[in-house]
């Protein structure tokens, strides 16, 4: 009985670790998240010690949320943002957070729009060409998308109304097209995972570029002892193993290389024991693999048109050898593949425009998975891509009325 209890406890701790890796700001927004938060609260002491020891990440556990302050392993990686978020949408997201920090416990979407308009009149924003217009459907959609993202984080809870109705309402004062939100202060105050606040620099000494700003607010104090420096190296490598799909030897910082060479096997095995992930050690690098798929934000292979095309492109690049094609040639390959597989793809993926869109999606996904590098229109193949060298698929004939379902078709309707 005691051994059975220990086994269950170990399984629960692994599940809680994976939940926090997937959702560092964990709030009870779904049944699955509520169960994960229950486990995190139950094992909070163990989890605090584990994350602090293995990765140097602080963990805060409250009654209605948990926050793992993950530090990014690579502040210059462009593939870690939210899907469909561009610079403008991120700017609006930040303005919304600034309004919510001073708002009442409840607020409407239209009131949010009015208040971020006031903040957007800031001289610095205007000088950068940022002009906000809530009469513009694109800015209303950006605002609604920011609120949806905050809803997924558990910061906003929609009580009444529909955001899409607000987007389509124009400047209508029809209250039935508004949305009423509850504001949750705890998760809101925990959104930023930084060591130093972005507003703490003197005006003439603030970082200028985005990468410099991110690096500056996440920079940690560097210890002066040998043991402290070893801990820093271990934490940096562990963060990459936990965050990145694969860590190639050639991408490890020179300061960490000696520690990585001597300790990578033991370190990876220890992380695998705590997470339930599987170590894959190769001559080119190391990865913690996720066979269950519940600790990965991008899966491959996966269902749907985008995932199918990504797999086809991966196979095409893996067989390219030294003559890796550029983006235009990959686009031609996708167009040729559409002639063979297009009947199984979503309708919007047809034609020249569809091939261009699918090519961009496939290249971005492969870059997210650290399978390729991108320099302009040139594509570089990384070693892990070789695992996707596939044979010809076995395609079974189906009637047109029996097309394979694709959840992405909902976007076309």
Beta strands, then each sheet from edge to edge (+ up, - down):
strand 1: 25-27
strand 2: 59-61
strand 3: 65-68
strand 4: 106-108
strand 5: 156-161
strand 6: 179-183
strand 7: 247-248
strand 8: 278-282
strand 9: 285-289
strand 10: 372-375
strand 11: 378-381
sheet 1: 1+ 3- 2+
sheet 2: 4+ 6- 5+
sheet 3: 7+ 9- 8+
sheet 4: 10+ 11-
end
